[in-house]
Every structure is written in structure tokens, then in C-alpha cells.
Amino acid sequence: ANVFVAARPPGHHAEKTTAMGFCLFNTAAIAARHAQKKHQAERVAIVDWDVHHGNGTQDIFWDDPSVLYCSTHQMPLYPGTGAKS
């Protein structure tokens, strides 16, 4: 099954163990895990189109090959992450 979700707010600054940038929960990460656990999604792609880099979402899925995280954002802005290097 293929699914597309457009969601606000993404909560994309909340990291694994830390609330950040007015984000208490990373709703994008919660939705991705829900799709995997409840709907047996093998792979999930998160496309984050926002002026700020979604540092929390990247942090959560950095070592998880089953989730592709793509971010378009302006640099240099809060939180100061997401540069090419």
C-alpha cells in the first residue's frame, strides 16, 4: 500500500530524548513508526519542506535504512543544522 500524508505541525525539531524548537513530540517520526508497526510499511519516506531543517527527524532516523528523510530548508537558520557537510 502507498500512502501520502501532508501534516502540520511536523514536530521535526523534537529529537529522540529532547523537546526542542517548540516541538514536544516528533509527529512525523510517530507517523512513520505507526505506518511500519501497524500497517507493515517496509519503507517510509519523509519529505520535510520547511524553512527550518528538521534536525529531530534526521536524528531519529539517521541510522535507520528503512526510513528516508529528505529536507529542503534555508541556511543558515535555526537550528543551525542541515548543511551539506
C-alpha positions as CSV (number, residue, x, y, z in Angstrom):
1,A,0.0,0.0,0.0
2,N,1.2,3.5,-0.8
3,V,0.2,6.4,1.4
4,F,0.8,10.2,1.2
5,V,0.3,12.4,4.3
6,A,0.6,16.2,4.4
7,A,0.8,17.1,8.1
8,R,1.2,20.2,10.2
9,P,2.8,20.6,12.6
10,P,5.6,18.2,11.8
11,G,7.3,18.4,15.3
12,H,10.5,18.0,13.3
13,H,12.8,19.6,15.9
14,A,11.9,17.1,18.7
15,E,14.8,14.6,19.0
16,K,14.8,11.1,20.4
17,T,15.0,12.3,24.0
18,T,14.8,16.1,23.8
19,A,12.0,18.5,23.1
20,M,13.3,21.4,21.0
21,G,12.2,24.3,18.9
22,F,8.6,24.4,20.4
23,C,8.3,20.7,19.5
24,L,7.4,18.3,22.3
25,F,6.7,15.3,20.0
26,N,8.0,14.5,16.6
27,T,4.8,13.7,14.9
28,A,6.5,12.9,11.6
29,A,8.5,10.2,13.3
30,I,5.5,8.9,15.2
31,A,3.5,8.6,12.0
32,A,6.4,6.8,10.2
33,R,6.7,4.3,13.0
34,H,2.9,3.8,13.1
35,A,3.0,3.0,9.4
36,Q,5.7,0.4,9.9
37,K,4.3,-1.3,13.0
38,K,0.5,-1.2,12.4
39,H,0.4,-1.2,8.6
40,Q,3.6,-3.2,7.8
41,A,5.2,-0.5,5.7
42,E,8.6,-1.8,4.8
43,R,10.0,1.6,3.8
44,V,8.9,5.2,4.6
45,A,9.9,8.4,3.0
46,I,9.6,11.7,4.9
47,V,9.9,14.8,2.8
48,D,10.3,17.9,5.0
49,W,9.6,21.1,3.2
50,D,10.1,23.9,5.7
51,V,12.2,27.0,6.1
52,H,14.0,25.2,9.1
53,H,15.9,21.9,9.0
54,G,14.1,19.1,10.7
55,N,17.0,18.2,13.0
56,G,15.0,16.0,15.2
57,T,13.6,13.8,12.4
58,Q,17.0,13.4,10.9
59,D,18.4,12.5,14.4
60,I,15.8,9.9,15.0
61,F,16.2,8.1,11.6
62,W,19.9,8.7,11.0
63,D,20.9,5.0,11.4
64,D,17.6,3.5,10.1
65,P,17.8,2.4,6.4
66,S,14.0,1.7,6.4
67,V,13.2,5.5,6.6
68,L,14.4,8.0,4.0
69,Y,14.5,11.6,5.4
70,C,14.7,14.5,2.9
71,S,14.8,18.1,4.0
72,T,14.6,21.3,2.0
73,H,15.4,24.3,4.2
74,Q,17.0,27.7,4.2
75,M,20.6,28.0,5.6
76,P,21.7,29.4,7.9
77,L,18.6,29.5,10.1
78,Y,17.5,27.8,13.3
79,P,18.6,25.2,14.4
80,G,21.8,25.6,12.5
81,T,21.9,22.0,11.3
82,G,21.4,20.5,7.8
83,A,24.4,21.8,6.0
84,K,26.0,19.8,3.1
85,S,28.8,18.7,5.4
